[in-house]
Amino acid sequence: MTATQSNLAGLSRFIFRAPSWYTSVAFALLLAAVAGVGAFEHPETSVVWRGVLFVGRDAWEGVFFIGIPTVVAGLATAWVDRLVGGRLTPNRSSLLALVCEVVIVAFLATGALLAYLTPLAQRFVFDVLVVALASVFAMRLLVIMAVSRSSLPVAAVPASIQTAVAAVLLFVYSGTLRVLEVGGPFLDTFLMPYLSRPEEAPSELSAISPDHFVVLGLICGLYAVAVWTFLYVVDRPWRNTLGVSVLDFLRGFIGHIAEGTRELEDFFEQLGEEAVVPVTVLSIRTEDGDEKARWVLPMIHPGPMGEIGGGNLPVRIAESTDGLAFPPHATAGHDFNLVTEREVDTVVAAVDRAHSRLTYSPTATESVRTTAGEASVLGQAFDDDALLVSTFAPEFADDVEYAVGLSTAAEARTAGLDDVLLVDAHNSNNGLDGPDLGHVTPGSTRSFDMMQAARRAGERLAVAPRGDLSVGVAWERTDWTPEEGIGPLGIRTMVAEVSAGDDADSQTTAYVLVDGNNMEPGLRGHLVDAVVDAVDTDEAEVMTTDTHIVNTVEADNQVGAVVDRDALTDVVVDVAREAVADTEPVETGMATEHAEVTVFGNDRTESLASHANAAVSMGGALAAAVILASLAISVVLFFVTGA
């Protein structure tokens, strides 16, 4: 993940799950009652009456004039929006109405304060209310167009509900119809009692005039144009360069974080490109033929976040294996994120094909560790195939690019190895600091270090003597949660013991896999030393799956950032001991298949992140400019119309 991508992921902290619709409605009524007590005052005959009768009436009037439009909008907007082809949910609809009510109350409080402190009269408060109702319409129009992707005329129908209901109540209870001197026998007899009821309303509403409703309509039209202009300007760069709409991204991003929807995958599918990726399987079975463990390494990235795309890839792989699954991180970055979770089925199918054509051997080499520059590779051959685990610890590194991984595996095979399962240990990073966050890119010094270390490991393993192999595995789910940086696969350990003969000393290597996204600096070395000392192994390496299920809300939720280091060490050591106790003779087989999947594509992730960050930074300034210009024109309208 680059700094640009991390800035985009960090925006998720501003998004929260929408409360249930009835919670929003209840809070809206409570807020309206409190606002009513502060806004409406009645002549009081005694302290007792003021405390009992009039406060209750004030609260009721607040509920009626402020709360009812909110409740109607909260309950009706989603229904009307879906009726015209939108996607707004009741929870989002009610929350939107509540937020708009807060805006109205804030406008009224500010207007009342200015009227109290200055010579401005009650009429000024209702001038402010007109602007508030128009602003609420603009807010709702913006959100509905973004979420439902409706055109402006269509989105204006559900967007106008809260403003329209409030305007109707004000029209009826201010007696505006009588001021207009509209009448007739039928109107006076049957409709006037329902369309004009000023005697049942607070006296303050008498300050409302027909001009207020004219100005309200004009300002709503003005704000609708401003909303359309804002969305057009923000969306134009996305359509020109990426061929997609920022509104689709915004809707999917919010929907995934706030309500767990799959809309974001629909957006990613529009961006996706076809790619062919190797899928390597290392199966370990006991002498009676039962699978004991299975390493699965598709060269894709388990992202982008949560369970979107391949974010939950490690769990899906684990669910498809017979033995204990080890799905470590491959050498691939965010450009190789799967666009939808459906693509995981294609990967699993490739795993099954590779597994079906395995040939097994009971021999393996002792593990070797080679270094070149900052790169370190732990390798072990199983018959003529090899497992290589690369790390740059104790230095900091993040993803290894796809092309670097392919070249590194090819370098390891030059000495005569067949299949190579190349793991990016992904076990030492300093969070989101720095300009590139330690990416290993083609042409970099680190890429050549990695290739050279892998070639040295391949040369040594190709000629190393083979011995009998015994393997033990263990797994602890742990009580830690994804919010604490540990995914549902917990901690898994495989111990490989190789003996060249009855009189030869055996060598033991421990492979520890933590279901998390990278590690805090220094933690990997601490865990390796703890395993080697406590379990008496000759070599050890600690890896992470790079699962992005831990990155729904925090972009850098690394292993060790929340979980106590000593507690984690105790669990890792206990699991390693269980794996040693489980050791028994086995045979192994490795094979590679290829899967055709749809991934984000070359440079698409960086382009998407750059556009999103630009939209956020520039969109804020543009929104402020549009709001100020609209308010300025609104003031001019008040002077022109005499409202």
DRENMI-203721 format. One line per field, with one value per residue (C-alpha): residue in three letters; x, y, z. Coordinates in nm, 3 decimals. Example, Ala and Ser with C-alpha at 12.3 -4.5 7.8 and 13.67 -1.06 7.14 Angstrom:
aa	[ala, ser]
c1	[1.230, 1.367]
c2	[-0.450, -0.106]
c3	[0.780, 0.714]
END
This chain:
aa	[met, thr, ala, thr, gln, ser, asn, leu, ala, gly, leu, ser, arg, phe, ile, phe, arg, ala, pro, ser, trp, tyr, thr, ser, val, ala, phe, ala, leu, leu, leu, ala, ala, val, ala, gly, val, gly, ala, phe, glu, his, pro, glu, thr, ser, val, val, trp, arg, gly, val, leu, phe, val, gly, arg, asp, ala, trp, glu, gly, val, phe, phe, ile, gly, ile, pro, thr, val, val, ala, gly, leu, ala, thr, ala, trp, val, asp, arg, leu, val, gly, gly, arg, leu, thr, pro, asn, arg, ser, ser, leu, leu, ala, leu, val, cys, glu, val, val, ile, val, ala, phe, leu, ala, thr, gly, ala, leu, leu, ala, tyr, leu, thr, pro, leu, ala, gln, arg, phe, val, phe, asp, val, leu, val, val, ala, leu, ala, ser, val, phe, ala, met, arg, leu, leu, val, ile, met, ala, val, ser, arg, ser, ser, leu, pro, val, ala, ala, val, pro, ala, ser, ile, gln, thr, ala, val, ala, ala, val, leu, leu, phe, val, tyr, ser, gly, thr, leu, arg, val, leu, glu, val, gly, gly, pro, phe, leu, asp, thr, phe, leu, met, pro, tyr, leu, ser, arg, pro, glu, glu, ala, pro, ser, glu, leu, ser, ala, ile, ser, pro, asp, his, phe, val, val, leu, gly, leu, ile, cys, gly, leu, tyr, ala, val, ala, val, trp, thr, phe, leu, tyr, val, val, asp, arg, pro, trp, arg, asn, thr, leu, gly, val, ser, val, leu, asp, phe, leu, arg, gly, phe, ile, gly, his, ile, ala, glu, gly, thr, arg, glu, leu, glu, asp, phe, phe, glu, gln, leu, gly, glu, glu, ala, val, val, pro, val, thr, val, leu, ser, ile, arg, thr, glu, asp, gly, asp, glu, lys, ala, arg, trp, val, leu, pro, met, ile, his, pro, gly, pro, met, gly, glu, ile, gly, gly, gly, asn, leu, pro, val, arg, ile, ala, glu, ser, thr, asp, gly, leu, ala, phe, pro, pro, his, ala, thr, ala, gly, his, asp, phe, asn, leu, val, thr, glu, arg, glu, val, asp, thr, val, val, ala, ala, val, asp, arg, ala, his, ser, arg, leu, thr, tyr, ser, pro, thr, ala, thr, glu, ser, val, arg, thr, thr, ala, gly, glu, ala, ser, val, leu, gly, gln, ala, phe, asp, asp, asp, ala, leu, leu, val, ser, thr, phe, ala, pro, glu, phe, ala, asp, asp, val, glu, tyr, ala, val, gly, leu, ser, thr, ala, ala, glu, ala, arg, thr, ala, gly, leu, asp, asp, val, leu, leu, val, asp, ala, his, asn, ser, asn, asn, gly, leu, asp, gly, pro, asp, leu, gly, his, val, thr, pro, gly, ser, thr, arg, ser, phe, asp, met, met, gln, ala, ala, arg, arg, ala, gly, glu, arg, leu, ala, val, ala, pro, arg, gly, asp, leu, ser, val, gly, val, ala, trp, glu, arg, thr, asp, trp, thr, pro, glu, glu, gly, ile, gly, pro, leu, gly, ile, arg, thr, met, val, ala, glu, val, ser, ala, gly, asp, asp, ala, asp, ser, gln, thr, thr, ala, tyr, val, leu, val, asp, gly, asn, asn, met, glu, pro, gly, leu, arg, gly, his, leu, val, asp, ala, val, val, asp, ala, val, asp, thr, asp, glu, ala, glu, val, met, thr, thr, asp, thr, his, ile, val, asn, thr, val, glu, ala, asp, asn, gln, val, gly, ala, val, val, asp, arg, asp, ala, leu, thr, asp, val, val, val, asp, val, ala, arg, glu, ala, val, ala, asp, thr, glu, pro, val, glu, thr, gly, met, ala, thr, glu, his, ala, glu, val, thr, val, phe, gly, asn, asp, arg, thr, glu, ser, leu, ala, ser, his, ala, asn, ala, ala, val, ser, met, gly, gly, ala, leu, ala, ala, ala, val, ile, leu, ala, ser, leu, ala, ile, ser, val, val, leu, phe, phe, val, thr, gly, ala]
c1	[0.000, 0.140, 0.098, -0.173, -0.362, -0.322, -0.474, -0.775, -0.809, -0.781, -1.101, -1.294, -1.256, -1.510, -1.776, -1.999, -2.286, -2.621, -2.840, -3.176, -3.453, -3.656, -3.354, -3.313, -3.687, -3.696, -3.398, -3.551, -3.872, -3.675, -3.465, -3.777, -3.942, -3.636, -3.614, -3.984, -3.940, -3.667, -3.838, -4.200, -4.313, -4.665, -4.803, -4.771, -5.020, -4.812, -4.490, -4.681, -4.868, -4.547, -4.378, -4.661, -4.894, -4.699, -4.371, -4.569, -4.737, -4.407, -4.261, -4.563, -4.540, -4.173, -4.262, -4.539, -4.358, -4.004, -4.044, -4.327, -4.143, -3.843, -4.049, -4.234, -3.907, -3.737, -4.012, -4.118, -3.791, -3.659, -3.997, -4.030, -3.664, -3.696, -4.023, -3.831, -3.544, -3.316, -3.132, -3.173, -3.240, -3.477, -3.183, -2.998, -3.319, -3.401, -3.045, -3.043, -3.370, -3.230, -2.914, -3.129, -3.338, -3.019, -2.931, -3.273, -3.247, -2.897, -3.015, -3.313, -3.100, -2.854, -3.132, -3.310, -2.986, -2.917, -3.273, -3.238, -2.903, -2.986, -3.284, -3.383, -3.744, -3.918, -3.950, -3.573, -3.596, -3.831, -3.603, -3.335, -3.582, -3.640, -3.266, -3.252, -3.531, -3.367, -3.031, -3.193, -3.334, -2.986, -2.826, -3.085, -3.059, -2.681, -2.698, -2.979, -2.808, -2.486, -2.641, -2.916, -2.745, -3.073, -3.097, -3.162, -3.535, -3.594, -3.384, -3.561, -3.885, -3.767, -3.522, -3.802, -4.015, -3.879, -3.879, -4.224, -4.389, -4.242, -4.354, -4.710, -4.738, -4.609, -4.845, -5.152, -5.078, -4.952, -5.282, -5.110, -5.412, -5.626, -5.359, -5.376, -5.752, -5.835, -6.191, -6.527, -6.825, -6.670, -6.325, -6.459, -6.695, -6.505, -6.134, -6.051, -6.084, -5.815, -5.592, -5.580, -5.555, -5.356, -5.562, -5.416, -5.055, -4.798, -4.836, -4.481, -4.594, -4.794, -4.467, -4.468, -4.583, -4.649, -4.314, -4.138, -4.280, -4.192, -3.833, -3.821, -3.909, -3.654, -3.375, -3.450, -3.418, -3.093, -2.952, -3.053, -2.847, -2.558, -2.572, -2.574, -2.281, -2.081, -2.134, -2.057, -1.727, -1.615, -1.721, -1.573, -1.208, -1.319, -1.520, -1.249, -0.959, -1.110, -1.438, -1.637, -1.831, -1.711, -2.070, -2.058, -1.739, -1.880, -2.200, -2.016, -1.753, -2.010, -2.239, -1.963, -1.833, -2.167, -2.394, -2.178, -2.322, -2.151, -2.208, -1.836, -1.767, -1.998, -1.782, -1.455, -1.585, -1.605, -1.235, -1.113, -0.872, -0.823, -0.507, -0.351, -0.204, -0.010, -0.171, 0.076, -0.024, 0.199, 0.011, 0.137, -0.024, 0.035, 0.144, -0.219, -0.311, -0.494, -0.404, -0.234, -0.172, -0.196, -0.008, -0.197, -0.041, -0.230, -0.031, -0.299, -0.337, -0.596, -0.759, -0.878, -1.048, -1.288, -1.455, -1.472, -1.301, -1.030, -1.011, -1.117, -0.919, -0.727, -1.050, -1.205, -0.897, -0.896, -1.259, -1.180, -0.896, -0.901, -0.583, -0.485, -0.458, -0.157, -0.247, 0.051, 0.094, 0.199, 0.426, 0.154, 0.034, -0.302, -0.315, -0.382, -0.681, -0.972, -1.261, -1.533, -1.555, -1.689, -1.339, -1.224, -1.423, -1.200, -0.892, -1.031, -1.106, -0.740, -0.634, -0.847, -0.694, -0.341, -0.423, -0.570, -0.244, 0.002, 0.267, 0.404, 0.751, 0.861, 1.192, 1.303, 1.617, 1.719, 1.621, 1.873, 1.882, 2.046, 2.084, 2.163, 2.156, 1.843, 1.671, 1.667, 1.522, 1.445, 1.416, 1.345, 1.311, 1.050, 1.172, 1.247, 1.014, 1.084, 0.917, 1.085, 0.995, 1.132, 1.160, 1.333, 1.312, 1.437, 1.404, 1.058, 0.873, 0.522, 0.405, 0.636, 0.519, 0.389, 0.667, 0.935, 0.781, 0.770, 1.134, 1.242, 1.073, 1.234, 1.577, 1.525, 1.441, 1.753, 1.956, 1.712, 1.416, 1.070, 0.784, 0.860, 0.613, 0.746, 0.604, 0.629, 0.658, 0.510, 0.631, 0.797, 0.657, 0.643, 0.276, 0.179, 0.486, 0.700, 0.638, 0.614, 0.579, 0.852, 0.710, 0.947, 0.914, 1.078, 1.419, 1.468, 1.777, 1.557, 1.413, 1.762, 1.855, 1.550, 1.624, 1.985, 1.898, 1.640, 1.890, 2.143, 1.878, 1.777, 2.138, 2.193, 1.862, 1.903, 2.217, 2.139, 2.096, 1.740, 1.627, 1.314, 1.054, 0.833, 0.584, 0.371, 0.104, -0.102, -0.356, -0.489, -0.786, -0.714, -0.963, -0.838, -1.063, -0.999, -1.029, -0.723, -0.532, -0.583, -0.815, -1.026, -0.746, -0.555, -0.203, -0.088, 0.246, 0.410, 0.727, 0.934, 1.191, 1.439, 1.674, 1.933, 1.978, 1.964, 2.293, 2.250, 2.125, 1.784, 1.710, 1.386, 1.231, 0.925, 0.693, 0.458, 0.165, -0.036, -0.368, -0.297, -0.171, 0.203, 0.375, 0.497, 0.874, 1.085, 0.801, 0.904, 1.257, 1.122, 0.886, 1.152, 1.394, 1.122, 1.030, 1.392, 1.476, 1.160, 1.101, 1.467, 1.424, 1.716, 1.535, 1.210, 1.021, 0.705, 0.466, 0.132, -0.151, -0.202, -0.573, -0.761, -1.051, -0.865, -0.858, -1.223, -1.179, -0.805, -0.573, -0.265, -0.405, -0.085, -0.015, 0.123, -0.030, -0.310, -0.231, 0.016, 0.354, 0.412, 0.065, 0.116, 0.455, 0.309, 0.046, 0.298, 0.531, 0.246, 0.129, 0.486, 0.518, 0.193, 0.323, 0.645, 0.440, 0.232, 0.534, 0.500, 0.639, 0.472, 0.504, 0.459, 0.361, 0.366, 0.203, 0.114, -0.194, -0.298, -0.624, -0.781, -0.927, -1.037, -0.815, -0.789, -0.522, -0.191, -0.172, -0.551, -0.529, -0.294, -0.506, -0.821, -0.660, -0.517, -0.852, -1.035, -0.787, -0.803, -1.183, -1.172, -0.920, -1.056, -1.418, -1.408, -1.285, -1.529, -1.819, -1.731, -1.721, -2.055, -2.218, -2.093, -2.202, -2.545, -2.594, -2.490, -2.745, -3.006, -2.951, -2.992, -3.320, -3.451, -3.378, -3.522, -3.847, -3.883, -3.921]
c2	[0.000, 0.338, 0.660, 0.768, 0.442, 0.466, 0.815, 0.674, 0.380, 0.616, 0.793, 0.490, 0.619, 0.889, 0.636, 0.459, 0.215, 0.388, 0.337, 0.164, 0.382, 0.378, 0.501, 0.797, 0.873, 0.861, 1.094, 1.330, 1.360, 1.422, 1.691, 1.853, 1.865, 2.030, 2.277, 2.357, 2.447, 2.691, 2.831, 2.883, 3.085, 3.140, 3.388, 3.237, 3.279, 3.117, 2.935, 2.610, 2.654, 2.752, 2.441, 2.200, 2.326, 2.563, 2.369, 2.068, 2.270, 2.419, 2.069, 1.947, 2.238, 2.161, 1.799, 1.910, 2.175, 2.032, 1.664, 1.567, 1.674, 1.473, 1.162, 1.180, 1.227, 0.950, 0.697, 0.803, 0.895, 0.538, 0.418, 0.699, 0.668, 0.297, 0.360, 0.574, 0.324, 0.436, 0.237, 0.438, 0.216, 0.303, 0.334, 0.577, 0.766, 0.818, 0.919, 1.170, 1.322, 1.347, 1.523, 1.766, 1.835, 1.919, 2.164, 2.331, 2.362, 2.508, 2.765, 2.862, 2.891, 3.115, 3.329, 3.364, 3.465, 3.733, 3.859, 3.882, 4.062, 4.300, 4.511, 4.234, 4.123, 3.786, 3.800, 3.758, 3.423, 3.298, 3.436, 3.214, 2.923, 2.959, 2.927, 2.631, 2.446, 2.513, 2.397, 2.077, 2.015, 2.065, 1.825, 1.559, 1.604, 1.563, 1.246, 1.085, 1.156, 1.008, 0.702, 0.618, 0.749, 0.908, 1.203, 1.545, 1.561, 1.210, 1.260, 1.590, 1.402, 1.214, 1.495, 1.750, 1.556, 1.710, 2.063, 2.022, 1.884, 2.165, 2.425, 2.285, 2.296, 2.653, 2.753, 2.610, 2.725, 3.072, 3.158, 3.250, 3.146, 3.415, 3.675, 3.590, 3.669, 3.357, 3.254, 3.135, 2.946, 2.603, 2.710, 2.903, 2.627, 2.305, 2.375, 2.688, 2.516, 2.269, 2.493, 2.791, 2.734, 3.023, 3.022, 2.683, 2.782, 2.985, 3.356, 3.377, 3.213, 3.525, 3.678, 3.439, 3.596, 3.460, 3.605, 3.346, 3.060, 3.230, 3.279, 2.920, 2.789, 3.013, 2.922, 2.549, 2.582, 2.772, 2.511, 2.226, 2.385, 2.431, 2.062, 1.948, 2.178, 2.052, 1.685, 1.747, 1.923, 1.659, 1.368, 1.491, 1.384, 1.033, 0.981, 1.123, 0.917, 0.608, 0.580, 0.547, 0.780, 0.903, 0.869, 0.493, 0.475, 0.694, 0.493, 0.161, 0.279, 0.413, 0.116, -0.133, 0.038, 0.153, -0.137, -0.418, -0.407, -0.542, -0.231, -0.151, -0.471, -0.352, -0.041, -0.238, -0.464, -0.159, -0.097, -0.455, -0.616, -0.982, -1.142, -1.488, -1.574, -1.881, -2.079, -2.306, -2.584, -2.773, -3.067, -3.265, -3.600, -3.874, -4.227, -4.344, -4.085, -3.826, -3.464, -3.311, -2.961, -2.766, -2.452, -2.251, -1.951, -1.775, -1.476, -1.222, -0.965, -1.023, -0.683, -0.416, -0.413, -0.606, -0.889, -0.694, -0.866, -1.096, -0.927, -1.248, -1.477, -1.662, -1.775, -1.883, -2.091, -2.246, -2.346, -2.533, -2.754, -3.091, -3.044, -2.745, -2.456, -2.226, -1.934, -1.695, -1.365, -1.385, -1.148, -0.918, -0.567, -0.390, -0.389, -0.763, -0.730, -0.941, -0.716, -0.936, -1.219, -1.438, -1.442, -1.642, -1.937, -1.933, -1.944, -2.230, -2.421, -2.380, -2.507, -2.818, -2.879, -2.848, -3.076, -3.343, -3.394, -3.400, -3.669, -3.726, -3.790, -3.862, -3.674, -3.317, -3.112, -2.927, -2.561, -2.300, -1.924, -1.699, -1.322, -1.050, -0.686, -0.633, -0.948, -1.274, -1.602, -1.916, -2.209, -2.579, -2.831, -3.105, -3.358, -3.136, -2.852, -2.575, -2.351, -2.009, -1.742, -1.393, -1.110, -0.774, -0.768, -0.598, -0.333, -0.214, -0.343, -0.381, -0.557, -0.714, -0.635, -0.915, -0.886, -0.901, -1.218, -1.390, -1.299, -1.413, -1.752, -1.792, -1.715, -1.985, -2.243, -2.181, -2.439, -2.722, -2.689, -2.754, -2.571, -2.293, -2.162, -1.811, -1.644, -1.277, -1.302, -0.951, -0.925, -0.588, -0.245, 0.098, 0.159, 0.430, 0.650, 0.741, 0.815, 0.456, 0.240, -0.003, -0.137, -0.373, -0.257, -0.374, -0.216, -0.131, -0.239, -0.452, -0.640, -0.748, -0.834, -1.058, -1.229, -1.288, -1.433, -1.664, -1.779, -1.864, -2.059, -2.245, -2.338, -2.479, -2.665, -2.821, -3.011, -3.057, -3.415, -3.538, -3.700, -3.842, -3.577, -3.552, -3.270, -3.146, -2.877, -2.687, -2.406, -2.162, -1.950, -1.705, -1.472, -1.167, -1.001, -0.835, -0.498, -0.604, -0.703, -1.083, -1.252, -1.565, -1.803, -1.704, -1.848, -2.156, -2.334, -2.607, -2.777, -2.968, -3.216, -3.369, -3.657, -3.780, -4.118, -4.310, -4.168, -3.816, -3.524, -3.401, -3.041, -2.872, -2.566, -2.384, -2.187, -1.959, -1.796, -1.518, -1.415, -1.044, -0.759, -0.709, -0.662, -0.385, -0.316, -0.562, -0.804, -1.059, -1.090, -1.119, -1.402, -1.588, -1.580, -1.693, -1.994, -2.098, -2.073, -2.226, -2.508, -2.573, -2.544, -2.476, -2.224, -2.031, -1.770, -1.575, -1.471, -1.293, -1.371, -0.999, -1.053, -0.727, -0.831, -0.644, -0.323, -0.228, 0.078, 0.110, 0.131, 0.021, -0.228, -0.433, -0.733, -0.603, -0.256, -0.349, -0.699, -0.716, -0.844, -1.076, -1.228, -1.288, -1.444, -1.686, -1.804, -1.842, -2.047, -2.268, -2.337, -2.418, -2.668, -2.833, -2.861, -3.028, -3.277, -3.351, -3.445, -3.765, -3.904, -3.750, -3.716, -3.401, -3.291, -2.955, -2.834, -2.507, -2.420, -2.093, -1.907, -1.639, -1.378, -1.016, -0.789, -0.414, -0.390, -0.219, 0.119, 0.125, 0.118, 0.415, 0.605, 0.535, 0.643, 0.958, 1.058, 0.988, 1.190, 1.474, 1.468, 1.493, 1.778, 1.976, 1.882, 2.050, 2.378, 2.357, 2.280, 2.581, 2.804, 2.673, 2.717, 3.074, 3.169, 3.014, 3.192, 3.520, 3.483, 3.383, 3.709, 3.899, 3.718, 3.829, 4.192, 4.167, 3.999, 4.202, 3.891]
c3	[0.000, -0.100, 0.093, -0.152, -0.101, 0.275, 0.274, 0.091, 0.329, 0.623, 0.513, 0.640, 0.996, 0.914, 0.816, 1.066, 1.056, 1.027, 1.337, 1.303, 1.163, 1.484, 1.683, 1.448, 1.460, 1.841, 1.871, 1.614, 1.817, 2.136, 1.969, 1.823, 2.165, 2.322, 2.033, 2.076, 2.442, 2.344, 2.036, 2.142, 2.443, 2.577, 2.831, 3.174, 3.461, 3.728, 3.783, 3.820, 3.495, 3.320, 3.444, 3.363, 3.092, 2.875, 2.867, 2.753, 2.481, 2.371, 2.342, 2.146, 1.903, 1.851, 1.777, 1.541, 1.339, 1.351, 1.434, 1.199, 0.879, 1.002, 1.078, 0.747, 0.558, 0.753, 0.682, 0.333, 0.160, 0.124, -0.007, -0.260, -0.362, -0.429, -0.612, -0.863, -0.890, -0.606, -0.339, -0.020, 0.283, 0.572, 0.812, 0.586, 0.511, 0.880, 0.964, 0.677, 0.801, 1.153, 1.034, 0.836, 1.146, 1.335, 1.055, 1.082, 1.460, 1.428, 1.173, 1.391, 1.704, 1.523, 1.374, 1.710, 1.881, 1.620, 1.645, 2.022, 2.015, 1.728, 1.615, 1.375, 1.425, 1.434, 1.058, 1.030, 1.209, 0.940, 0.671, 0.823, 0.833, 0.459, 0.397, 0.634, 0.452, 0.116, 0.253, 0.380, 0.033, -0.117, 0.133, 0.070, -0.306, -0.293, -0.082, -0.282, -0.614, -0.475, -0.315, -0.564, -0.880, -0.987, -1.223, -1.072, -1.161, -1.023, -0.708, -0.639, -0.563, -0.250, -0.165, -0.133, 0.118, 0.439, 0.302, 0.143, 0.457, 0.669, 0.414, 0.406, 0.785, 0.793, 0.512, 0.688, 1.042, 0.951, 0.782, 0.458, 0.256, 0.422, 0.360, -0.010, 0.004, -0.190, -0.127, -0.250, -0.100, -0.144, -0.022, 0.274, 0.385, 0.326, 0.273, 0.469, 0.812, 0.701, 0.489, 0.723, 1.098, 1.248, 1.569, 1.662, 1.601, 1.796, 1.745, 1.614, 1.286, 1.199, 1.080, 0.783, 0.456, 0.105, -0.001, 0.215, 0.009, -0.318, -0.202, -0.074, -0.419, -0.588, -0.348, -0.377, -0.756, -0.714, -0.475, -0.706, -0.984, -0.740, -0.638, -1.000, -1.082, -0.785, -0.874, -1.240, -1.167, -0.915, -1.136, -1.464, -1.399, -1.298, -1.615, -1.840, -1.701, -1.537, -1.724, -1.400, -1.173, -0.836, -0.716, -0.774, -0.570, -0.294, -0.271, -0.262, -0.014, 0.232, 0.182, 0.257, 0.568, 0.707, 0.618, 0.481, 0.127, -0.186, -0.398, -0.397, -0.589, -0.869, -0.896, -0.897, -1.173, -1.400, -1.338, -1.358, -1.602, -1.686, -1.549, -1.541, -1.200, -1.083, -0.801, -0.618, -0.379, -0.135, 0.018, 0.314, 0.393, 0.643, 0.555, 0.554, 0.290, 0.501, 0.426, 0.727, 0.594, 0.274, 0.170, -0.091, -0.264, -0.543, -0.670, -0.587, -0.313, -0.035, -0.060, -0.090, 0.253, 0.472, 0.281, -0.045, -0.339, -0.203, 0.136, 0.310, 0.077, 0.353, 0.522, 0.191, 0.113, 0.461, 0.421, 0.097, 0.223, 0.398, 0.600, 0.810, 0.563, 0.539, 0.306, 0.337, 0.151, -0.212, -0.400, -0.533, -0.454, -0.461, -0.841, -0.805, -0.575, -0.693, -0.797, -0.645, -0.396, -0.678, -0.826, -0.523, -0.661, -0.970, -0.747, -0.540, -0.861, -0.966, -0.623, -0.674, -1.018, -0.882, -0.589, -0.815, -1.006, -0.717, -0.690, -0.341, -0.204, 0.157, 0.130, 0.185, 0.244, 0.553, 0.541, 0.437, 0.487, 0.232, 0.227, -0.023, 0.078, 0.289, 0.161, 0.354, 0.220, 0.420, 0.180, 0.203, -0.080, -0.080, -0.336, -0.640, -0.538, -0.291, -0.034, -0.011, 0.245, 0.180, 0.432, 0.464, 0.843, 1.052, 0.779, 0.680, 0.374, 0.246, -0.071, -0.328, -0.681, -0.903, -1.161, -0.891, -0.750, -1.089, -1.155, -0.808, -0.845, -1.189, -1.040, -0.777, -1.045, -1.256, -1.060, -1.135, -0.899, -1.041, -0.871, -0.625, -0.368, -0.299, 0.013, 0.101, 0.480, 0.509, 0.867, 0.932, 0.856, 1.017, 0.953, 0.705, 0.744, 0.446, 0.078, -0.056, 0.257, 0.152, -0.175, -0.355, -0.715, -1.041, -1.091, -0.724, -0.528, -0.306, -0.604, -0.712, -0.353, -0.333, -0.664, -0.571, -0.231, -0.396, -0.659, -0.388, -0.198, -0.515, -0.592, -0.242, -0.228, -0.572, -0.464, -0.093, 0.030, 0.085, 0.406, 0.563, 0.645, 0.950, 0.997, 1.285, 1.271, 1.528, 1.530, 1.788, 1.684, 1.973, 2.140, 1.950, 1.694, 1.356, 1.531, 1.733, 1.419, 1.429, 1.179, 1.228, 1.122, 1.435, 1.462, 1.271, 1.291, 1.088, 1.210, 0.952, 1.081, 0.834, 0.916, 0.664, 0.837, 1.161, 1.287, 1.151, 1.352, 1.246, 1.163, 1.268, 1.104, 1.235, 1.004, 1.197, 1.014, 1.181, 1.025, 1.012, 0.794, 0.847, 1.185, 1.405, 1.381, 1.580, 1.655, 1.394, 1.535, 1.888, 1.791, 1.589, 1.882, 2.123, 1.908, 1.850, 2.220, 2.366, 2.118, 2.031, 1.655, 1.424, 1.207, 1.225, 1.030, 1.110, 0.833, 0.802, 0.563, 0.485, 0.533, 0.481, 0.697, 0.973, 0.767, 0.747, 0.969, 1.035, 0.736, 0.936, 1.187, 1.205, 1.424, 1.752, 1.726, 1.967, 2.092, 2.380, 2.258, 2.553, 2.527, 2.154, 2.218, 2.471, 2.222, 1.939, 2.159, 2.284, 1.929, 1.821, 2.107, 2.004, 1.647, 1.768, 1.968, 1.658, 1.442, 1.235, 0.906, 0.600, 0.226, 0.021, -0.325, -0.501, -0.822, -0.991, -1.194, -1.352, -1.296, -1.514, -1.281, -1.291, -1.083, -1.037, -1.308, -1.358, -1.184, -1.139, -0.760, -0.750, -1.003, -0.805, -0.479, -0.637, -0.784, -0.458, -0.252, -0.504, -0.491, -0.112, -0.099, -0.393, -0.325, 0.014, -0.128, -0.419, -0.184, 0.031, -0.275, -0.403, -0.060, -0.019, -0.369, -0.317, 0.016, -0.138, -0.417, -0.157, 0.029, -0.296, -0.358, -0.019, -0.102, -0.455, -0.347, -0.030, 0.183]
END
